[in-house]
Amino acid sequence: MRFFMKKFILLFAALLMFDVAAPFLQTKKEKTAPPAVETTAAPQTTAALTLPALSENASQDDGADLARYIGVTAALMPAEYEPEALKAQALAAITYDKYRDETGRTLPALPCADGDALREQWGGRYEEYYKKFSDAVGDVRRCRITYQGKPILALSFPLCAGQTEDAKKALGVELPYLVPVPSPGDRLAPGLTSEKTFESSEFRALLGLDADAPETVGVEEASEAGTVLRVAAGGKEFTGAEFVEALGLDSAAFSVGFKNGKYTVSVTGKGNFVGMSRYGADFMARQGADFREILTHYFPGTEIESDEK
């Protein structure tokens, strides 16, 4: 359990750090690549979100939860994303909290966008975007994602390399609904790849290598999803997660080159690739999928149940 929690908290924290943007401008039925336009999700904070009028789908009793999940969803997804994708993320967040409450596990709190920051970021479109998020959350607030009748650990991440990752490989825990599934739309995303360059001395210092350690770096093991599980550097072996943390990489899907005294790390995707790709969810929504289809794709074997009597 301690191993699970250490790995989970580390990688889940990395997941929350990076938000991808790049909304499609085509109609839902078009299957073309999106234009190279990037947007950003809202600023993240753990503070509560205080917003005005409730969605027409919600009662006053639902106000606190509605505001919270508007803030959470806005922290994780750009306002330009499709409504069905926003619903999928909102329900994933709701279910994540239900899972934490029912299992009693100590899990990281979800981020929540700050209301003042949203007003500043959204500017003249604040009311429009607020209603968009409010409607999305209101439509799913009475639902949950279940596996064999119980809420699931509904994780999400910004963007993968075309296939999601097995939770057992990434987090050290085996869950039947957190298994690899295709997410081909992610390969069309602007910002899919990134690079970081390090001077040899900096690279060695970050990894705790001796000054006279060998310069060679090699991937020892990688998953089908493209994430590195084991990497050898300077005569030492690291897990992919350790390498990511030490160098501050966007994901564990990376390769390393060395030339002219510098290391270049090429990275694909963002986050740990476990659960629902948020970019992939938006891509599916733009092809006509609703939130139920999105969620049951990324969490195979699950069902969407309603708490309403």
DOLUMDREN-480342 format. One record per residue: residue in one letter; x negated, y, z of N, C-alpha, C in turn. Coordinates in steps of 0.001 Angstrom, whole numbers, plus 500000, padded with zeros to 6 digits. Layout:
AXYZXYZXYZ/...
***
This chain:
M499174498797500000500000500000500000499138501255500000/R498053501244500836497185502419500862496548502662499510/F496154501564498844495561501699497508496569502318496546/F497816501807496606498865502321495723499092503805495942/M499241504183497226499552505574497514498422506508497111/K497153506082497350496012506924496974495985507143495477/K496109506065494704496071506190493245497287506940492733/F498463506633493336499682507254492851499663508757493065/I499297509174494280499307510596494580498312511340493703/L497117510749493497496108511369492640496623511570491231/L497174510513490635497578510598489244498870511370489074/F499770511254490067501006512013489951500730513504490057/A499776513855490922499404515273491029498864515775489704/A498070514932489019497539515324487711498665515509486713/L499662514636486808500811514725485916501498516070486041/L501658516567487269502379517802487491501585519036487103/M500280518899486941499437520057486644499584520537485210/F499940519622484306499893519977482896501271519921482267/D501681521004481635502949521041480931502692521321479470/V503334520499478604503140520667477181504261521498476598/A503949522197475554504967522957474886504809522781473406/A505887522882472705505880522865471272507244522473470810/P508228523302470896509570522929470497509671522802468995/F510521521868468546510793521746467124511814522797466731/L511728523258465487512702524225465011513623523613463953/Q513468522297463691514326521645462719515651521248463359/T516577520813462535517829520295463057517589518923463636/K518552518412464384518368517158465106518107515983464179/K518649515994463005518530514829462126517236514816461335/E516511515925461288515272515947460534514176515237461289/K513360514466460591512286513727461224510928514232460762/T510843515525460581509591516132460154508806516616461353/A507522516877461124506674517348462223507054518767462612/P506868519123463885507198520467464337506166521473463853/P506541522729463763505564523751463405504575523933464548/A503436524475464253502390524641465270502673525865466127/V503769525792466883504154526868467785504146526311469195/E503453526959470099503368526469471461504108527387472424/T504779526774473383505417527517474457504928526911475751/T505284527505476850504864526958478128506056526759479030/A505976525744479868507000525570480876506830526663481913/A507838526802482768507822527876483750506724527687484782/P506299528783485426505312528677486488505797527734487577/Q504873527010488198505242526017489186504917526487490597/T505821526182491498505620526498492908506439525524493714/T506183525408494980506998524547495826508127525337496481/A508200526644496203509247527470496786510604527152496179/A511656527438496937513007527199496437513348528231495373/L514254527871494495514680528768493428516032529360493798/T516124530672493843517383531342494136517866532019492862/L518982531541492353519506532053491096520969532425491255/P521510533190490297522880533674490429523948532618490201/A524999532998489508526204532176489398525939530729489013/L526767529838489552526645528417489259527245528094487904/S526811526952487372527434526436486164528897526158486433/E529720526247485408531141525953485566531363524490485938/N530330523643485736530441522230486075530202521959487554/A529787522963488306529402522734489694530295523518490652/S530505522947491831531251523632492881530277524386493768/Q530811525226494674529939525953495585529143525011496473/D529710523864496801529011522894497649527761522340496971/D527733522427495649526596521897494901525512522952494674/G525736524158495173524858525271494837523393525048495124/A523078524557496333521673524387496702520981523367495819/D521622522210495626521016521179494797520907521628493350/L521935522310492870521909522777491488520733523720491274/A520577524682492175519479525638492052518135524934492121/R518023523956493019516754523233493151516399522516491862/Y517350521788491280517017521002490093516904521844488834/I517535523011488819517248523967487749515782524364487840/G515331524683489063513944525074489264512962523983488920/V513275522755489306512398521621489009512310521401487504/T513457521380486848513469521114485406512765522238484648/A512972523479485073512302524612484427510798524581484657/A510368523999485770508932523888486040508272522842485158/L509053521880484685508487520771483944508727520836482434/M509732521586482009510060521641480589510238523070480098/P509758523370478891509986524699478309511471524940478051/A511891526172478132513294526510477901513721526221476471/E512762526147475557513098525897474146513426524436473867/Y513191523552474826513501522145474603515011521927474473/E515373520843473807516767520520473559517528520239474863/P518823520582474904519628520319476107519602518868476563/E519629517919475628519634516509476035518309516107476671/A517225516719476232515929516470476862515897517066478266/L516477518256478426516547518875479748517392518015480692/K518473517473480187519306516590481006518510515362481451/A517751514793480520516960513605480846515969513913481958/Q515279515066481876514317515423482916515021515742484236/A516142516431484171516886516749485392517318515475486102/L517824514504485348518274513260485967517098512444486486/A515969512499485785514768511826486290514362512421487636/A514448513742487764514086514405489023515059514043490136/I516331514056489821517355513682490807517122512256491288/T516849511357490348516641509952490692515354509756491472/Y514319510497491131513058510432491869513283510736493352/D514057511777493615514342512127495003515181511058495694/K516136510484494968516959509409495544516092508203495870/Y515169507873494982514260506750495217513421507003496459/R512884508218496572512058508559497731512873508466499023/D514102508968498979514945508954500178515342507539500577/E515698506720499593516187505382499906515075504406500270/T513880504604499723512772503701500038511969504177501240/G512071505467501553511302506016502661509830506205502353/R509451506092501092508053506254500725507642507724500725/T506419507962501117505880509320501101505325509603499712/L506067510368498938505686510683497561505535512193497406/P504738512632496443504564514075496230505888514762495917/A506070515958496431507262516740496110507190517219494668/L508331517288494020508373517804492660508151519315492670/P507552519849491604507364521305491533508701521997491321/C508801523241491700510030524016491518509656525412491062/A510219525848489949509877527155489391510391528283490276/D509628529319490390509985530495491168510937531389490376/G512021531809491022513036532590490325512534533896489764/D511719534629490533511187535900490049510268535686488852/A509468534616488908508573534322487789509374533977486537/L510490533279486728511340532952485582511921534217484955/R512359535133485779512898536383485240511848537122484416/E510634537120484923509554537802484211509218537080482915/Q509146535745482971508766534981481784509856534999480723/W511082534812481137512183534719480180512675536077479707/G512414537120480473512781538466480066514243538592479690/G514490539133478510515849539366478048516654538113477800/R516009536957477788516731535699477556516994534955478870/Y516771535643479979516910534992481283518299534376481475/E519357535152481243520713534637481462521011533464480534/E520565533576479296520786532502478322520095531214478764/Y518824531342479146518075530156479538518551529593480875/Y518922530490481800519434530008483073520678529157482850/K521593529648482009522806528883481728522478527555481066/K521482527555480190521094526320479507520636525270480515/F519785525672481462519320524739482484520440524375483460/S521256525350483802522366525106484718523343524096484137/D523680524255482875524594523304482225523990521912482162/A522686521846481856522024520539481760522053519813483102/V521692520532484163521692519915485495523115519579485921/G524052520478485660525440520236486041526018518994485395/D525604518698484178526139517534483473525667516202484044/V524525516205484748523975514927485232523863514868486753/R524338515890487441524081515992488879524699514850489678/R525727514191489135526385513091489838525891511725489373/C524828511714488596524324510457488037523005510047488681/R522571508858488369521255508379488765520837507272487806/I519538507075487698518993506004486865518727504815487791/T519251503659487446519097502507488337518506501297487622/Y517850500459488413517411499150487950517947498141488959/Q518778497240488470519451496268489330520175496968490477/G520821498077490145521666498785491084520973499752492021/K519661499886491934518926500759492842518212501865492064/P518084503063492680517388504165492000515943503788491680/I515470504268490558514114503933490126513125505040490480/L511867504702490404510794505696490526510673506347489148/A511430507420488947511573508026487619510478509065487383/L509345508603486894508206509483486622508280510053485208/S507670511207485033507544511778483693506188512453483586/F505780512724482368504479513351482100504621514190480829/P503685515071480546503860515983479410503800515341478024/L502799514487477770502505514112476385501524512951476355/C501826511905475569500906510762475487500296510653474098/A499562509556473900498864509359472629499677508535471638/G500957508318471931501816507543471040502448506339471697/Q502009506008472907502584504898473666502420505193475157/T503452504910475933503350505139477363502513504034478015/E502137504253479275501220503354479968501939502453480966/D501345501305481220501827500372482225501476500918483606/A502472501019484493502221501560485832501206500724486599/K501157499444486316500204498590487027498771498999486700/K498525499347485440497179499741485033496842501155485497/A497820502048485438497541503447485758497638503760487245/L498585503104487927498849503444489323498588502310490297/G498365501109489764498120499979490638499377499377491232/V500537499695490671501793499136491166502584498600489977/E503178497443490153503919496808489065505413497040489240/L506012497734488268507446497983488269507983497617486883/P509064496850486818509537496314485532510010497362484537/Y510322498551484995510808499600484099509747500639483775/L508560500508484359507446501414484035506399500633483250/V506792500289482035505960499486481142505780500246479833/P504805499844479013504549500581477768505727500551476800/V506069501706476264507046501825475182506494502820474163/P506895502698472913506393503635471900506949505042472107/S506121506031471818506531507438471862505878508148470684/P506265507749469454505559508221468252505650509721468013/G506719510360468494506847511795468287505714512588468909/D505101512023469955504006512725470625502831512982469694/R502644512121468724501508512277467807501659513495466901/L502857514065466861503097515250466043502910516541466823/A502591516427468095502582517604468960501372518498468735/P501587519812468616500456520741468698499820520588470075/G498535520685470152497876520528471440497729519088471877/L497898518140470933497773516728471272496367516406471765/T495367517034471173493980516753471545493301518001472104/S492296517762472920491520518855473491490091518380473694/E489187519324473896487774518989474118487209519799475269/K486290519190475983485535519901477015484064519577476808/T483232520596476868481793520416476674481057520756477967/F480093519911478317479338520086479551477839520051479256/E477116520956479867475662520841479868475303519561480620/S474204518949480249473810517683480869473731517786482392/S473152518876482883473004519037484332474356519150485028/E475302519862484399476633520010484973477376518679484980/F477273517956483873477927516658483736477438515697484821/R476154515663485017475578514763486021476008515172487427/A476020516473487676476403516949489002477860516615489316/L478731516804488347480149516531488563480416515060488849/L479621514189488230479811512752488414478922512186489519/G478100513030490113477229512563491178476112511663490684/L475610511927489492474547511111488909473178511702489241/D472188510846489322470820511300489554470309512073488339/A469382512987488584468838513808487499468144512976486434/D467588511831486842466883510985485885467712509786485442/A469019509833485677469896508726485272469963508641483748/P470228507466483207470351507314481749471426508235481188/E471223508700479964472170509627479351473376508923478735/T473325507625478609474383506884477922475688506875478724/V476787506998477984478137506899478547478933505977477626/G479588504998478193480343504063477366481629503621478022/V482690503516477229483973503020477724483888501505477844/E484093500997479033484008499560479296485339498855479053/E486445499542479344487768498940479181488796500032478962/A489686499804477990490772500745477719492062499970477498/S493177500604477755494476499950477587494979500124476162/E496067499432475844496673499572474523497227500981474316/A497575501649475399498088503013475300496984504028475061/G495735503581475123494609504460474848493938505047476065/T494418504716477256493793505278478446492601504431478871/V491558505109479326490340504435479761490543503921481184/L490249502642481379490382502026482698489050501977483423/R487971501742482659486630501694483245485647502346482280/V484745503146482827483736503806482002482399503773482739/A481350503505481991480000503486482558479286504772482166/A478655505426483154477932506675482894476731506757483809/G475572507010483214474366507184484009474037506022484917/G474364504824484463474068503645485260475096503332486336/K476153504135486406477229503880487367478525503571486626/E479452502940487335480751502635486740481833503410487475/F482763503978486696483871504758487243485179504217486687/T486254504404487452487572504162486867487914505361485990/G488872505170485096489292506286484265489808507437485108/A490539507108486182491096508146487060489994508933487749/E488954508265488182487833508947488828487132509889487852/F486978509449486620486342510256485584487181511497485290/V488494511308485181489409512415484921489344513446486045/E489370512975487283489348513884488422488029514652488493/A486936513962488274485626514602488388485418515685487333/L485886515431486117485644516364485016486822517287484720/G487934517087485406489101517940485187489708517770483812/L489875516521483373490406516242482041491931516222482046/D492516516425480865493970516421480739494571515029480862/S493840514008480468494339512639480571493161511677480577/A493478510396480779492443509365480775492252508749479396/A492886509315478386492660508867477008491546509733476425/F490307509284476569489186510133476171488055509325475565/S487174510037474886485917509475474403484825510497474710/V483592510029474824482494510909475219481364510825474204/G480877511983473779479729512047472885478611512857473517/F477372512563473105476214513292473647475333513736472489/K475039515051472447474211515588471373473569516888471840/N472308517009471534471554518228471844471673518628473320/G471596517640474173471607517912475604472963518262476184/K474040518072475406475383518381475885476327517189475700/Y477248517046476647478280516024476565479589516670476097/T480217516057475114481521516510474646482541515415474916/V483580515765475674484637514807476000485878515180475197/S486306514278474327487507514489473507488680513768474161/V489761514495474390490898513976475161492163514009474312/T492989512979474453494287512932473776495395512886474820/G496422513711474639497574513713475533497326514463476828/K498368514484477672498294515150478969499083514341479988/G498511514180481177499180513416482215498693511975482262/N499404511143483003498959509742483157499705508766482258/F500635509244481428501359508447480435502353507463481057/V502668507581482342503578506632482989504990507210483047/G505960506478482524507349506901482569507790507588481298/M508481508706481437509042509425480291508114510527479817/S507817510503478535507096511620477926508079512769477753/R507760513923478297508671515054478166508701515580476727/Y507540515586476082507526515974474669508297514942473842/G508064513662474149508768512603473439510266512671473641/A510706513064474836512139513210475107512736514292474222/D512015515402474079512506516475473219512538516032471767/F511518515281471351511500514774469982512712513881469724/M512994512963470648514152512078470491515445512883470446/A515553513897471291516763514722471305516957515418469967/R515860515833469341515963516514468056516285515565466917/Q516159514274467181516592513290466192518017512831466453/G518665513381467476520060513072467748520316512211468966/A519279511801469694519464510965470877520034511788472031/D520919511167472832521395511852474025520542511443475224/F520806512035476380519946511804477544519943510353477980/R521070509654477788521129508238478163520198507402477293/E520214507667475996519339506933475075517874507230475363/I517580508473475683516201508857475999515710508111477228/L516510508142478285516081507552479553515987506029479489/T516936505380478837516868503920478758515768503462477808/H515322504348476923514161504020476092512886504053476924/Y512697505118477663511458505270478433511436504442479720/F512609504055480201512699503193481385513498501951481008/P512888501014480267513622499855479750514225499006480860/G515428498510480580516117497660481536516929498428482565/T516922499753482469517662500561483445519049500916482919/E519866501440483831521188501906483498521415503293484082/I522344504035483499522720505336484030524055505145484745/E524051505334486047525253505165486850525719506501487395/S527011506602487671527572507803488238527895507600489708/D527627508624490519527939508584491937529378509003492209/E530052509501491184531422509966491372532361508796491569/K533262508928492488534239507885492792535415507950491839/
***
